[in-house]
Amino acid sequence: MTIYNERHRQGLKAFHVIAKPLKTNTHIEDRKWLANFLTDWTEEDFLHVAPSDEFYIYVVRKPNHQNDRIWARSIEDISDDERYREMVYNATCIGVFVMFTAKKLLWVLKEHGQSWDGAYFRDTILRQQVIPFLRDSSNVLDTNEVIFLHDKAPCMKANATQHLLEDENVNFWGNSIWPGNSPDMNPAENIGAIIKDKVEELMANEDRRSRYNYDALKTNLENTLKDLENDTDLFIDLLCSMRKRFDALKAADGGHTKF
């Protein structure tokens, strides 16, 4: 009998530990530089930022690592200082890109089987969706002031992507400005968490037949995105929070913050 089977025989389940991202000295110095760079920015200045992110939505959230597990009979057996979620294997998922401004939410659902590579990001996400969206005055406060923000994912870091945005005259924080391993500074991460929580709640309320169904997942995801599309109060609150985020970052000397 394997250890895995023996643990299950004992009634134990695997829970995934959600670790904070590691930060090298380079990351810390880059984060400190950006905090200083934005010292004079006001909450109103941050209203012109268009944060974005891409992630996968699962019928039940999937862990990122195979080895970060806590074995317990129930959640109640895990100490309060641990952060966890129950593991589900081979969970159905849908890839989604989101970007929001002070006025509106943009999203793109990744086609089933489509690789999320640099070419897809540039052609489908940027050329067909993001760039036209940012040029439309009904979506942003000022088309001349809006700044596209994305993390340092490989598809964004690629020279071809940076050059495309430059050639299209898109204002953006590129590789020389935005630091790596800084999800706490990107409020699009909060939008992602809201979407994941809501979809997970909706999926949990599905009947047994639809609980892990792709079509049910897609319907609940699309309905959630539509509900959020024009939530300007949320968008403005998150954008204004960027001032507090960078103040906290400066106080933490480039280290982890509560955001």
C-alpha positions in Angstrom: 0.0 0.0 0.0 1.4 3.5 -0.9 1.6 6.3 1.6 -1.0 8.2 -0.5 -3.5 5.3 -0.2 -2.7 4.8 3.5 -3.4 8.5 4.2 -6.8 8.2 2.4 -7.5 5.0 4.3 -7.0 7.0 7.5 -9.6 9.5 6.4 -7.0 12.2 5.6 -7.4 14.8 2.8 -4.7 16.9 1.1 -4.9 20.7 1.5 -2.7 23.0 -0.5 -0.5 25.6 1.2 -0.8 29.0 -0.5 2.7 30.5 -0.3 3.7 34.1 -0.7 5.8 34.7 -3.8 9.5 34.7 -3.2 11.3 38.0 -3.7 15.0 38.3 -4.6 17.1 41.3 -3.7 16.6 42.5 -7.3 12.8 42.3 -6.9 13.0 44.2 -3.7 15.2 46.9 -5.1 12.9 47.2 -8.2 9.9 47.5 -6.0 11.5 50.2 -3.9 12.4 52.1 -7.0 8.9 52.0 -8.3 7.5 53.2 -5.0 9.9 56.1 -5.1 9.0 56.8 -8.8 5.3 57.1 -7.9 5.8 59.1 -4.7 4.0 62.2 -6.1 1.2 60.3 -7.7 -2.3 61.1 -6.2 -5.3 58.8 -6.1 -6.7 60.7 -9.0 -3.5 59.9 -11.1 -4.0 56.2 -10.5 -7.5 56.5 -12.0 -5.9 56.5 -15.4 -4.2 53.1 -14.9 -5.7 50.1 -16.6 -4.5 47.0 -14.6 -4.8 43.6 -16.2 -4.1 39.9 -15.5 -4.8 36.5 -16.8 -5.6 33.4 -14.9 -7.6 30.1 -14.9 -11.0 29.7 -13.3 -11.6 26.1 -12.0 -14.7 24.4 -10.9 -12.8 24.1 -7.7 -9.6 26.1 -7.3 -6.6 24.1 -8.3 -3.3 24.3 -6.5 -0.1 25.5 -8.2 2.3 23.0 -6.7 2.1 19.2 -6.1 4.2 19.1 -2.9 2.8 21.9 -0.8 0.2 19.9 1.1 -1.3 19.5 4.6 -2.9 16.2 5.4 -5.8 16.4 7.8 -9.2 14.7 8.4 -11.0 18.0 8.1 -10.4 21.8 7.9 -11.0 22.1 11.6 -7.9 20.0 12.3 -5.6 22.6 10.6 -4.2 25.4 12.7 -5.5 28.9 12.1 -2.1 30.3 11.0 -2.1 28.1 7.9 -3.8 29.2 4.6 -5.3 26.3 2.7 -7.9 24.9 0.3 -9.0 21.4 -0.4 -7.4 19.8 -3.4 -9.4 18.5 -6.4 -7.7 16.5 -9.2 -8.2 17.1 -12.9 -10.5 20.0 -12.3 -12.2 21.6 -15.4 -10.9 25.1 -16.1 -11.2 28.1 -18.4 -8.5 30.7 -19.1 -9.6 34.3 -18.8 -7.8 37.7 -19.4 -9.2 40.7 -17.5 -8.4 44.4 -17.6 -10.3 47.2 -16.0 -10.4 51.0 -16.0 -12.3 53.5 -13.9 -15.2 53.0 -16.3 -15.4 49.4 -17.4 -14.2 45.8 -17.2 -12.8 44.0 -20.3 -12.5 40.3 -20.5 -11.4 37.6 -23.0 -12.1 33.9 -22.5 -9.4 31.7 -23.9 -10.6 29.3 -26.6 -10.6 25.7 -25.5 -7.2 24.1 -26.4 -5.6 27.4 -27.3 -2.1 27.9 -26.0 -1.6 31.0 -23.9 1.7 32.0 -25.7 3.2 35.3 -26.8 1.6 35.2 -30.3 -1.9 34.6 -28.9 -1.4 37.4 -26.3 -0.3 39.9 -28.9 -2.7 39.0 -31.7 -5.9 38.1 -29.8 -5.6 39.9 -26.5 -3.7 43.1 -27.4 -4.5 43.8 -31.1 -8.1 42.6 -31.1 -9.2 43.6 -27.6 -7.0 45.7 -25.4 -5.7 48.4 -27.8 -9.2 49.1 -29.4 -10.7 49.2 -25.9 -8.1 51.7 -24.6 -8.7 54.0 -27.6 -12.4 54.2 -27.0 -13.3 57.2 -24.9 -16.3 55.5 -23.5 -14.1 53.0 -21.7 -11.4 55.3 -20.2 -11.3 58.7 -18.5 -8.8 60.1 -21.0 -7.5 58.2 -24.0 -4.2 60.2 -23.9 -3.6 59.5 -20.2 -4.5 55.8 -19.8 -1.6 53.5 -18.8 -1.8 49.8 -19.5 -0.5 47.7 -16.6 0.4 44.0 -16.8 2.6 41.9 -14.7 5.9 40.4 -15.9 4.4 37.2 -17.3 6.5 35.8 -20.2 3.9 36.9 -22.8 4.2 40.5 -21.6 8.0 40.5 -21.0 8.7 39.3 -24.6 10.5 42.0 -26.7 7.9 41.4 -29.5 5.1 42.4 -27.0 7.0 45.5 -25.7 7.7 46.6 -29.3 4.1 46.1 -30.4 2.8 48.4 -27.6 5.4 51.0 -28.4 4.6 50.8 -32.2 0.9 51.2 -31.4 1.7 54.3 -29.1 0.1 52.6 -26.1 1.2 54.1 -22.8 2.3 51.2 -20.6 4.6 50.3 -17.7 7.2 48.1 -19.4 10.0 45.8 -18.3 12.1 48.7 -17.1 9.3 50.0 -14.8 7.2 47.2 -13.4 8.9 44.9 -10.9 8.6 41.1 -10.9 6.8 39.1 -8.2 4.5 42.0 -7.3 0.9 40.8 -7.4 0.2 42.8 -4.3 0.7 46.0 -6.3 -1.6 45.0 -9.1 -5.3 45.5 -8.3 -6.3 43.2 -11.2 -5.3 40.4 -8.8 -8.2 41.5 -6.6 -10.6 41.5 -9.5 -9.4 37.9 -10.2 -10.0 36.9 -6.6 -13.5 38.3 -6.7 -14.3 36.4 -9.9 -12.9 33.2 -8.6 -14.8 33.4 -5.3 -18.1 34.2 -7.0 -17.7 31.4 -9.6 -16.6 28.9 -7.0 -19.7 29.8 -5.0 -22.0 29.4 -8.0 -20.4 26.1 -8.9 -20.8 24.8 -5.4 -24.6 25.5 -5.7 -24.9 23.5 -8.9 -26.6 20.1 -8.7 -24.4 17.0 -8.7 -24.7 16.5 -12.4 -23.4 20.0 -13.3 -20.9 20.4 -10.4 -17.8 19.7 -12.5 -19.4 20.5 -15.9 -17.5 22.8 -18.4 -20.7 24.4 -19.8 -21.9 25.2 -16.3 -18.5 26.7 -15.4 -18.5 28.9 -18.6 -22.1 30.1 -17.9 -21.3 31.0 -14.3 -18.1 32.7 -15.3 -19.7 34.8 -18.1 -22.6 35.8 -15.8 -20.1 36.8 -13.1 -18.1 38.9 -15.6 -21.3 40.6 -16.9 -22.3 41.5 -13.4 -18.9 43.1 -12.8 -18.6 44.8 -16.2 -19.9 48.2 -15.1 -19.1 48.2 -11.3 -17.4 51.6 -11.4 -17.5 51.9 -7.6 -15.4 48.8 -7.2 -13.0 49.8 -10.0 -12.5 53.3 -8.6 -11.9 51.9 -5.1 -9.3 49.5 -6.4 -7.5 52.1 -8.5 -7.4 54.5 -5.6 -6.0 51.8 -3.4 -2.9 51.9 -5.5 -1.8 55.0 -3.6 -2.1 53.0 -0.3 -0.3 50.0 -1.9 2.8 51.9 -2.8 2.8 53.8 0.5 2.7 50.3 2.2 5.4 49.1 -0.2 7.7 52.0 0.8 7.0 51.4 4.5 7.9 47.7 4.0 11.2 48.7 2.3 10.2 46.7 -0.8 9.1 43.6 1.0 5.7 42.0 1.3 2.6 44.1 2.0 -0.9 43.2 3.3 -2.4 43.8 -0.2 
